[in-house]
């Protein structure tokens, strides 16, 4: 076991640790209280050995696996998880562990928030995207009625374990998609991190990059737990990106990459496009503009005929501008 760094997220009423390192899964009981009934929630896209390593450290364990894919992040899958929890005889003192990407984390976290009005929840993100993004912040949700993350809750995990060894099983496209979220956070908040991404190689600096991204999100979440103010900066690239994603064909991180491009100044855009190309992320894409516009106006973050959109005029700094949907439509 090799711990690179432990980041503590301080919140009113408590907080939790996010531990980053290598060979951590086989030592999960040193970070999580597993001396109880433990339901591990994972999907078919995650190697079974990850859940099994954690299961071996539990007093009593059951693994629930659902079909991989955003389309399974719905109330029907949530009901299946609740059924499994009941069949397992889980009580308020038991816990849920998410092992997988953002979909597994969202499903497991929301189930934990609802079951018996809340049981402990641990998160083991296994994609780069989930490690740098959804692993911290406590946002859990399911999709409903064609709207992404429309039903959910803020529910903080008791601890998060980020084992960088699991990234070895991801293909290059998944790594690049995850890196898009790092690029996003560096553009709004950390010019040095953006320069590192420009100048250095990913594999040689992966722990440093993950920790730097987590530190940005930690500061934002601590300042704005429920996304009422500064936390809106984490939506940079998402306002348009989610609309493009609704058309299908691209990964979430790829859509975020596209969603950032119209939201930066010309000087930043030149540097951004070079970085996106360096990490094989798209800089252009054909999609159904009518479908994207329909999603854009139904986005839950909208209020009236405008949205608080995030723009970057200089690397490491951001501005929030109230932007009418008609202006965003032009950017699409």
DRENDO-1510 file (C-alpha; in Angstrom, 1 decimal, always signed):
<recs>
REC; n; res; u; v; w
REC; 1; UNK; +0.0; +0.0; +0.0 .
REC; 2; UNK; +1.3; +3.4; -1.0 .
REC; 3; UNK; -0.6; +6.5; +0.2 .
REC; 4; UNK; +0.2; +9.6; -1.9 .
REC; 5; UNK; -2.0; +12.0; +0.0 .
REC; 6; UNK; -5.1; +12.3; +2.2 .
REC; 7; UNK; -7.3; +15.3; +1.7 .
REC; 8; UNK; -9.8; +16.2; +4.4 .
REC; 9; UNK; -13.1; +17.8; +3.4 .
REC; 10; UNK; -14.3; +20.0; +6.2 .
REC; 11; UNK; -18.1; +20.5; +6.4 .
REC; 12; UNK; -20.5; +21.8; +9.0 .
REC; 13; UNK; -21.2; +19.0; +11.4 .
REC; 14; UNK; -18.3; +16.9; +10.2 .
REC; 15; UNK; -16.4; +16.0; +7.1 .
REC; 16; UNK; -14.5; +13.1; +5.5 .
REC; 17; UNK; -11.2; +12.0; +4.1 .
REC; 18; UNK; -10.3; +11.3; +0.5 .
REC; 19; UNK; -7.3; +9.1; +0.3 .
REC; 20; UNK; -5.3; +8.9; -2.9 .
REC; 21; UNK; -2.6; +6.3; -3.5 .
REC; 22; UNK; -1.8; +2.8; -5.0 .
REC; 23; UNK; -2.8; -0.7; -3.9 .
REC; 24; UNK; -5.5; +0.7; -1.6 .
REC; 25; UNK; -8.4; -1.6; -2.4 .
REC; 26; UNK; -7.0; -4.6; -0.5 .
REC; 27; UNK; -6.7; -2.4; +2.6 .
REC; 28; UNK; -10.2; -0.9; +2.4 .
REC; 29; UNK; -11.0; -1.9; +6.0 .
REC; 30; UNK; -8.3; +0.5; +7.2 .
REC; 31; UNK; -10.2; +3.4; +5.7 .
REC; 32; UNK; -13.8; +2.2; +5.9 .
REC; 33; UNK; -15.8; +0.6; +8.8 .
REC; 34; UNK; -16.6; -2.7; +7.2 .
REC; 35; UNK; -17.3; -4.6; +10.4 .
REC; 36; UNK; -21.1; -4.8; +9.5 .
REC; 37; UNK; -23.3; -5.7; +6.6 .
REC; 38; UNK; -21.9; -4.1; +3.5 .
REC; 39; UNK; -23.7; -3.8; +0.2 .
REC; 40; UNK; -21.3; -3.1; -2.7 .
REC; 41; UNK; -23.0; -1.4; -5.7 .
REC; 42; UNK; -21.1; -1.8; -9.0 .
REC; 43; UNK; -21.8; -2.3; -12.7 .
REC; 44; UNK; -20.8; -4.7; -15.4 .
REC; 45; UNK; -18.2; -2.4; -16.8 .
REC; 46; UNK; -16.1; -2.6; -13.6 .
REC; 47; UNK; -13.7; -5.6; -13.1 .
REC; 48; UNK; -15.2; -7.9; -10.6 .
REC; 49; UNK; -11.9; -8.2; -8.7 .
REC; 50; UNK; -12.2; -4.6; -7.4 .
REC; 51; UNK; -15.4; -5.4; -5.5 .
REC; 52; UNK; -14.1; -8.8; -4.4 .
REC; 53; UNK; -11.0; -7.3; -2.8 .
REC; 54; UNK; -13.2; -5.0; -0.7 .
REC; 55; UNK; -15.7; -7.8; +0.0 .
REC; 56; UNK; -12.9; -9.9; +1.5 .
REC; 57; UNK; -12.3; -7.2; +4.1 .
REC; 58; UNK; -16.0; -7.1; +5.2 .
REC; 59; UNK; -17.6; -9.0; +8.1 .
REC; 60; UNK; -20.7; -9.7; +5.9 .
REC; 61; UNK; -20.9; -8.6; +2.3 .
REC; 62; UNK; -23.1; -8.7; -0.8 .
REC; 63; UNK; -22.3; -7.4; -4.3 .
REC; 64; UNK; -25.1; -5.9; -6.4 .
REC; 65; UNK; -24.2; -5.5; -10.1 .
REC; 66; UNK; -26.3; -3.6; -12.6 .
REC; 67; UNK; -25.8; -3.2; -16.4 .
REC; 68; UNK; -23.3; -0.5; -17.2 .
REC; 69; UNK; -24.6; +2.7; -18.9 .
REC; 70; UNK; -26.1; +6.1; -18.1 .
REC; 71; UNK; -29.5; +4.7; -19.3 .
REC; 72; UNK; -29.5; +2.5; -16.1 .
REC; 73; UNK; -29.3; +5.5; -13.8 .
REC; 74; UNK; -33.0; +5.5; -13.2 .
REC; 75; UNK; -35.7; +4.7; -10.6 .
REC; 76; UNK; -36.0; +1.1; -11.7 .
REC; 77; UNK; -32.4; +0.4; -10.9 .
REC; 78; UNK; -32.8; +2.3; -7.6 .
REC; 79; UNK; -35.7; +0.1; -6.7 .
REC; 80; UNK; -33.6; -3.0; -7.4 .
REC; 81; UNK; -30.9; -1.7; -5.0 .
REC; 82; UNK; -33.6; -1.1; -2.3 .
REC; 83; UNK; -34.9; -4.6; -2.8 .
REC; 84; UNK; -31.4; -6.0; -2.4 .
REC; 85; UNK; -30.9; -4.0; +0.8 .
REC; 86; UNK; -34.1; -5.3; +2.2 .
REC; 87; UNK; -33.3; -8.9; +1.3 .
REC; 88; UNK; -29.9; -8.5; +2.9 .
REC; 89; UNK; -31.6; -7.4; +6.1 .
REC; 90; UNK; -29.7; -4.1; +6.2 .
REC; 91; UNK; -30.2; -1.9; +9.2 .
REC; 92; UNK; -29.4; +1.7; +9.9 .
REC; 93; UNK; -26.0; +0.7; +11.2 .
REC; 94; UNK; -24.9; -1.0; +8.0 .
REC; 95; UNK; -23.4; +0.7; +4.9 .
REC; 96; UNK; -23.2; +0.9; +1.1 .
REC; 97; UNK; -20.0; +1.0; -0.9 .
REC; 98; UNK; -20.0; +2.3; -4.5 .
REC; 99; UNK; -17.3; +0.7; -6.7 .
REC; 100; UNK; -17.2; +2.2; -10.2 .
REC; 101; UNK; -17.7; +5.4; -12.1 .
REC; 102; UNK; -20.1; +8.3; -11.6 .
REC; 103; UNK; -23.2; +6.2; -12.4 .
REC; 104; UNK; -22.4; +3.7; -9.6 .
REC; 105; UNK; -21.5; +6.5; -7.2 .
REC; 106; UNK; -24.8; +8.4; -8.0 .
REC; 107; UNK; -26.9; +5.2; -7.6 .
REC; 108; UNK; -25.3; +3.9; -4.5 .
REC; 109; UNK; -25.1; +7.3; -2.8 .
REC; 110; UNK; -28.8; +8.1; -3.5 .
REC; 111; UNK; -29.9; +4.7; -2.3 .
REC; 112; UNK; -27.9; +5.2; +0.9 .
REC; 113; UNK; -29.4; +8.6; +1.4 .
REC; 114; UNK; -33.0; +7.2; +1.1 .
REC; 115; UNK; -32.8; +3.8; +2.8 .
REC; 116; UNK; -34.0; +4.0; +6.4 .
REC; 117; UNK; -33.6; +7.8; +6.0 .
REC; 118; UNK; -29.8; +7.4; +5.6 .
REC; 119; UNK; -27.1; +4.8; +6.1 .
REC; 120; UNK; -23.3; +5.2; +5.7 .
REC; 121; UNK; -22.0; +5.5; +2.2 .
REC; 122; UNK; -18.4; +5.0; +1.0 .
REC; 123; UNK; -17.2; +5.8; -2.5 .
REC; 124; UNK; -14.5; +3.9; -4.5 .
REC; 125; UNK; -14.4; +5.7; -7.9 .
REC; 126; UNK; -12.7; +3.6; -10.6 .
REC; 127; UNK; -12.6; +6.0; -13.5 .
REC; 128; UNK; -10.5; +9.1; -13.8 .
REC; 129; UNK; -13.6; +11.1; -14.4 .
REC; 130; UNK; -15.3; +9.9; -11.2 .
REC; 131; UNK; -12.0; +10.2; -9.2 .
REC; 132; UNK; -11.5; +13.9; -9.9 .
REC; 133; UNK; -15.2; +14.9; -10.1 .
REC; 134; UNK; -18.1; +13.0; -8.6 .
REC; 135; UNK; -16.0; +11.4; -5.8 .
REC; 136; UNK; -16.2; +14.7; -3.8 .
REC; 137; UNK; -19.1; +16.9; -3.1 .
REC; 138; UNK; -22.0; +14.7; -2.1 .
REC; 139; UNK; -24.2; +15.1; -5.2 .
REC; 140; UNK; -26.3; +11.9; -5.8 .
REC; 141; UNK; -29.1; +11.5; -8.3 .
REC; 142; UNK; -30.9; +9.5; -11.0 .
REC; 143; UNK; -32.2; +10.6; -14.4 .
REC; 144; UNK; -35.9; +10.9; -15.0 .
REC; 145; UNK; -38.2; +12.0; -17.8 .
REC; 146; UNK; -35.3; +12.6; -20.1 .
REC; 147; UNK; -33.7; +15.1; -17.6 .
REC; 148; UNK; -30.2; +14.3; -16.3 .
REC; 149; UNK; -29.8; +14.1; -12.5 .
REC; 150; UNK; -33.2; +15.6; -11.9 .
REC; 151; UNK; -34.1; +13.5; -8.8 .
REC; 152; UNK; -31.5; +13.4; -6.1 .
REC; 153; UNK; -30.0; +14.6; -2.9 .
REC; 154; UNK; -26.9; +16.0; -1.4 .
REC; 155; UNK; -25.5; +13.2; +0.7 .
REC; 156; UNK; -21.9; +13.1; +1.7 .
REC; 157; UNK; -19.9; +9.9; +1.8 .
REC; 158; UNK; -18.2; +8.8; +5.1 .
REC; 159; UNK; -14.9; +8.4; +3.2 .
REC; 160; UNK; -13.5; +8.1; -0.3 .
REC; 161; UNK; -10.7; +5.8; -1.6 .
REC; 162; UNK; -8.9; +6.6; -4.8 .
REC; 163; UNK; -6.7; +3.8; -6.0 .
REC; 164; UNK; -4.8; +4.9; -9.1 .
REC; 165; UNK; -3.9; +1.3; -9.9 .
REC; 166; UNK; -7.4; +0.8; -11.2 .
REC; 167; UNK; -6.8; +3.3; -14.0 .
REC; 168; UNK; -4.6; +0.7; -15.8 .
REC; 169; UNK; -7.7; -1.1; -16.9 .
REC; 170; UNK; -9.2; +1.9; -18.6 .
REC; 171; UNK; -8.8; +2.6; -22.3 .
REC; 172; UNK; -7.3; +5.8; -23.6 .
REC; 173; UNK; -10.6; +7.3; -24.5 .
REC; 174; UNK; -11.9; +6.9; -20.9 .
REC; 175; UNK; -8.7; +8.5; -19.5 .
REC; 176; UNK; -9.0; +11.4; -21.9 .
REC; 177; UNK; -12.7; +11.9; -21.0 .
REC; 178; UNK; -11.8; +12.0; -17.3 .
REC; 179; UNK; -9.0; +14.5; -18.0 .
REC; 180; UNK; -11.5; +16.9; -19.5 .
REC; 181; UNK; -12.8; +17.6; -16.0 .
REC; 182; UNK; -9.3; +18.3; -14.8 .
REC; 183; UNK; -8.8; +20.8; -17.7 .
REC; 184; UNK; -12.1; +22.4; -16.7 .
REC; 185; UNK; -11.1; +22.9; -13.1 .
REC; 186; UNK; -7.6; +24.2; -14.0 .
REC; 187; UNK; -9.0; +26.7; -16.4 .
REC; 188; UNK; -11.3; +28.3; -13.8 .
REC; 189; UNK; -9.1; +28.0; -10.8 .
REC; 190; UNK; -5.5; +26.9; -11.2 .
REC; 191; UNK; -3.2; +28.3; -13.9 .
REC; 192; UNK; -0.3; +26.2; -12.7 .
REC; 193; UNK; -2.2; +23.0; -13.1 .
REC; 194; UNK; -3.2; +24.0; -16.6 .
REC; 195; UNK; +0.4; +24.7; -17.4 .
REC; 196; UNK; +1.4; +21.2; -16.1 .
REC; 197; UNK; -1.2; +19.6; -18.4 .
REC; 198; UNK; +0.3; +21.6; -21.3 .
REC; 199; UNK; +3.9; +20.8; -20.6 .
REC; 200; UNK; +4.1; +17.4; -18.8 .
REC; 201; UNK; +3.1; +13.8; -19.5 .
REC; 202; UNK; +0.0; +12.4; -17.8 .
REC; 203; UNK; +1.3; +9.0; -16.7 .
REC; 204; UNK; +4.3; +10.5; -14.9 .
REC; 205; UNK; +2.2; +13.0; -12.9 .
REC; 206; UNK; -1.2; +11.2; -12.4 .
REC; 207; UNK; -1.3; +11.4; -8.6 .
REC; 208; UNK; -0.3; +15.0; -8.6 .
REC; 209; UNK; -2.9; +15.9; -11.2 .
REC; 210; UNK; -5.7; +14.0; -9.3 .
REC; 211; UNK; -4.8; +15.7; -6.0 .
REC; 212; UNK; -4.6; +19.1; -7.6 .
REC; 213; UNK; -8.0; +18.7; -9.1 .
REC; 214; UNK; -9.4; +17.4; -5.8 .
REC; 215; UNK; -8.0; +20.4; -3.9 .
REC; 216; UNK; -9.8; +22.8; -6.2 .
REC; 217; UNK; -13.1; +21.0; -5.8 .
REC; 218; UNK; -12.5; +20.6; -2.0 .
REC; 219; UNK; -12.2; +24.4; -1.7 .
REC; 220; UNK; -15.3; +25.0; -3.8 .
REC; 221; UNK; -17.5; +22.4; -2.0 .
REC; 222; UNK; -16.4; +23.7; +1.5 .
REC; 223; UNK; -17.4; +27.2; +0.5 .
REC; 224; UNK; -20.7; +26.1; -1.1 .
REC; 225; UNK; -22.0; +22.7; -0.1 .
REC; 226; UNK; -25.4; +22.9; -1.8 .
REC; 227; UNK; -24.5; +24.7; -5.0 .
REC; 228; UNK; -26.1; +28.0; -4.1 .
REC; 229; UNK; -23.2; +30.3; -5.1 .
REC; 230; UNK; -19.5; +29.7; -6.0 .
REC; 231; UNK; -20.0; +26.0; -6.7 .
REC; 232; UNK; -21.6; +27.0; -9.9 .
REC; 233; UNK; -18.1; +27.3; -11.4 .
REC; 234; UNK; -18.0; +23.5; -11.5 .
REC; 235; UNK; -20.6; +23.7; -14.2 .
REC; 236; UNK; -18.1; +25.3; -16.6 .
REC; 237; UNK; -18.3; +23.4; -19.9 .
REC; 238; UNK; -21.4; +21.6; -18.7 .
REC; 239; UNK; -24.1; +24.1; -19.7 .
REC; 240; UNK; -23.5; +23.4; -23.4 .
REC; 241; UNK; -21.8; +20.1; -22.8 .
REC; 242; UNK; -24.9; +18.4; -21.3 .
REC; 243; UNK; -27.0; +19.6; -24.2 .
REC; 244; UNK; -24.5; +18.0; -26.7 .
REC; 245; UNK; -24.4; +14.9; -24.5 .
REC; 246; UNK; -28.2; +14.6; -24.7 .
REC; 247; UNK; -27.8; +13.9; -28.5 .
REC; 248; UNK; -25.8; +10.8; -27.8 .
REC; 249; UNK; -22.6; +9.5; -29.4 .
REC; 250; UNK; -20.0; +11.0; -27.0 .
REC; 251; UNK; -18.8; +10.4; -23.5 .
REC; 252; UNK; -19.6; +12.9; -20.8 .
REC; 253; UNK; -16.0; +14.2; -20.6 .
REC; 254; UNK; -15.8; +14.6; -24.4 .
REC; 255; UNK; -19.0; +16.8; -24.3 .
REC; 256; UNK; -17.6; +18.9; -21.5 .
REC; 257; UNK; -14.5; +19.5; -23.7 .
REC; 258; UNK; -16.7; +20.8; -26.5 .
REC; 259; UNK; -18.8; +22.8; -24.0 .
REC; 260; UNK; -15.8; +24.7; -22.8 .
REC; 261; UNK; -14.6; +26.0; -26.2 .
REC; 262; UNK; -17.3; +28.7; -26.8 .
REC; 263; UNK; -17.1; +29.9; -23.2 .
REC; 264; UNK; -13.5; +31.1; -23.2 .
REC; 265; UNK; -11.8; +34.2; -24.7 .
REC; 266; UNK; -9.9; +33.9; -28.0 .
REC; 267; UNK; -6.5; +33.9; -26.2 .
REC; 268; UNK; -7.5; +31.1; -23.9 .
REC; 269; UNK; -9.2; +29.2; -26.7 .
REC; 270; UNK; -6.0; +28.8; -28.6 .
REC; 271; UNK; -4.3; +27.2; -25.6 .
REC; 272; UNK; -7.4; +25.1; -24.7 .
REC; 273; UNK; -7.7; +23.6; -28.2 .
REC; 274; UNK; -4.0; +22.6; -28.1 .
REC; 275; UNK; -4.5; +20.8; -24.8 .
REC; 276; UNK; -7.6; +19.1; -25.9 .
REC; 277; UNK; -5.9; +17.8; -29.0 .
REC; 278; UNK; -2.9; +16.7; -26.9 .
REC; 279; UNK; -5.2; +14.4; -24.9 .
REC; 280; UNK; -7.2; +13.3; -27.9 .
REC; 281; UNK; -10.4; +15.2; -26.9 .
REC; 282; UNK; -12.8; +16.5; -29.6 .
REC; 283; UNK; -12.7; +20.1; -30.7 .
REC; 284; UNK; -15.6; +19.8; -33.1 .
REC; 285; UNK; -18.6; +17.5; -33.5 .
REC; 286; UNK; -21.8; +17.2; -35.6 .
REC; 287; UNK; -25.0; +16.7; -33.5 .
REC; 288; UNK; -28.7; +17.4; -33.7 .
REC; 289; UNK; -28.9; +21.1; -32.8 .
REC; 290; UNK; -32.7; +21.0; -32.4 .
REC; 291; UNK; -32.4; +18.2; -29.8 .
REC; 292; UNK; -29.6; +20.0; -28.0 .
REC; 293; UNK; -31.6; +23.2; -27.8 .
REC; 294; UNK; -34.6; +21.3; -26.4 .
REC; 295; UNK; -32.4; +19.9; -23.7 .
REC; 296; UNK; -30.8; +23.3; -23.0 .
REC; 297; UNK; -34.1; +25.0; -22.3 .
REC; 298; UNK; -35.2; +22.2; -20.0 .
REC; 299; UNK; -31.9; +22.2; -18.0 .
REC; 300; UNK; -32.7; +22.2; -14.3 .
REC; 301; UNK; -30.1; +24.9; -13.7 .
REC; 302; UNK; -32.1; +27.4; -15.8 .
REC; 303; UNK; -34.2; +30.1; -14.1 .
REC; 304; UNK; -36.7; +31.8; -16.4 .
REC; 305; UNK; -35.2; +32.6; -19.8 .
REC; 306; UNK; -31.6; +32.7; -18.7 .
REC; 307; UNK; -28.9; +30.7; -16.9 .
REC; 308; UNK; -25.8; +31.6; -14.8 .
REC; 309; UNK; -23.1; +30.5; -17.2 .
REC; 310; UNK; -19.4; +30.3; -16.4 .
REC; 311; UNK; -16.8; +32.0; -18.7 .
REC; 312; UNK; -13.0; +32.0; -18.7 .
REC; 313; UNK; -11.3; +35.1; -20.0 .
REC; 314; UNK; -7.9; +34.3; -18.5 .
REC; 315; UNK; -6.5; +30.9; -17.5 .
REC; 316; UNK; -7.0; +30.3; -13.7 .
REC; 317; UNK; -9.9; +32.9; -13.4 .
REC; 318; UNK; -13.6; +32.8; -14.1 .
REC; 319; UNK; -16.6; +35.0; -14.3 .
REC; 320; UNK; -20.3; +34.2; -13.9 .
REC; 321; UNK; -22.5; +35.9; -16.4 .
REC; 322; UNK; -26.3; +35.7; -16.5 .
REC; 323; UNK; -26.8; +34.5; -20.1 .
REC; 324; UNK; -30.2; +34.3; -21.9 .
REC; 325; UNK; -30.9; +31.0; -23.6 .
REC; 326; UNK; -31.0; +32.7; -27.0 .
REC; 327; UNK; -27.4; +33.7; -26.5 .
REC; 328; UNK; -26.5; +30.1; -25.5 .
REC; 329; UNK; -28.3; +28.9; -28.5 .
REC; 330; UNK; -26.0; +30.9; -30.7 .
REC; 331; UNK; -23.0; +29.4; -29.0 .
REC; 332; UNK; -24.3; +26.0; -29.7 .
</recs>
